[in-house]
Amino acid sequence: MAARRLPPGALSLKQFLRRQQVLQLYKKILRAIRDVPDEADRHYLKDWAREEFRRNKDATEEDAIRMMITQGNMQLQELQRTIKLAKS
């Protein structure tokens, strides 16, 4: 059975699911940044997050994308720990 071809610009199921994973990570990071007490720090972190995701938006290599998602989740956890400490 021949492989089905996707229309130009269409994502495979794997690409679609990975994209959803990246978008969820981005939203989680932005939500966590909302809890940063200092406005200047919030602004800096929001700009940093936007720039990181924008810089890597054209990545296509599956291993590299998985690695970036893992790093992003680790940075999110560190941010959440730092915010928790700042509030206590």
C-alpha positions as CSV (number, residue, x, y, z in Angstrom):
1,M,0.0,0.0,0.0
2,A,1.5,3.4,-1.0
3,A,2.0,6.1,1.5
4,R,-0.6,8.9,1.3
5,R,0.8,12.3,0.4
6,L,-0.1,15.3,2.3
7,P,-1.1,18.6,0.6
8,P,1.7,21.2,0.6
9,G,1.8,22.9,4.0
10,A,-0.2,20.2,5.8
11,L,1.2,18.7,9.0
12,S,1.5,15.0,9.6
13,L,-0.2,13.6,12.7
14,K,3.2,13.4,14.4
15,Q,4.0,17.0,13.5
16,F,0.5,18.2,14.6
17,L,0.8,16.5,18.0
18,R,4.4,17.9,18.5
19,R,3.1,21.4,17.6
20,Q,0.3,21.0,20.2
21,Q,2.9,20.0,22.8
22,V,5.0,23.1,22.0
23,L,2.0,25.4,22.1
24,Q,1.0,24.0,25.5
25,L,4.5,24.5,26.9
26,Y,4.4,28.1,25.6
27,K,1.0,28.8,27.3
28,K,2.2,27.2,30.6
29,I,5.3,29.4,30.6
30,L,3.3,32.5,29.9
31,R,0.8,31.6,32.7
32,A,3.7,31.0,35.1
33,I,5.2,34.4,34.2
34,R,1.9,36.1,35.3
35,D,2.8,35.0,38.9
36,V,6.1,36.9,38.9
37,P,5.7,39.6,41.5
38,D,7.9,42.3,39.8
39,E,6.4,44.0,36.7
40,A,9.8,44.6,35.1
41,D,10.8,40.9,35.6
42,R,7.5,39.8,34.2
43,H,8.0,42.0,31.1
44,Y,11.6,40.7,30.7
45,L,10.6,37.0,31.0
46,K,7.7,37.4,28.6
47,D,10.0,39.0,26.0
48,W,12.5,36.2,26.6
49,A,9.9,33.4,26.2
50,R,8.5,35.0,23.0
51,E,12.0,35.4,21.5
52,E,13.0,31.8,22.4
53,F,10.0,30.3,20.7
54,R,10.1,32.7,17.8
55,R,13.8,31.9,17.2
56,N,13.1,28.2,17.1
57,K,9.8,28.2,15.2
58,D,11.3,26.8,12.0
59,A,13.0,23.8,13.6
60,T,12.1,20.6,11.9
61,E,14.5,18.0,13.2
62,E,12.5,15.7,15.5
63,D,15.3,15.1,18.0
64,A,16.1,18.8,18.3
65,I,12.5,19.6,18.9
66,R,12.1,17.0,21.6
67,M,15.3,18.3,23.3
68,M,14.0,21.9,23.2
69,I,10.7,20.8,24.7
70,T,12.5,18.9,27.5
71,Q,14.7,22.0,28.2
72,G,11.6,24.2,28.1
73,N,9.9,22.0,30.7
74,M,12.9,22.1,32.9
75,Q,13.1,25.9,32.7
76,L,9.4,26.1,33.4
77,Q,9.8,24.0,36.6
78,E,12.7,26.2,37.7
79,L,10.7,29.3,37.1
80,Q,7.8,27.8,39.1
81,R,10.2,26.9,42.0
82,T,11.7,30.4,41.9
83,I,8.3,32.1,42.0
84,K,7.2,29.8,44.9
85,L,10.3,30.8,46.8
86,A,9.8,34.5,46.1
87,K,6.3,34.3,47.4
88,S,7.2,32.5,50.7
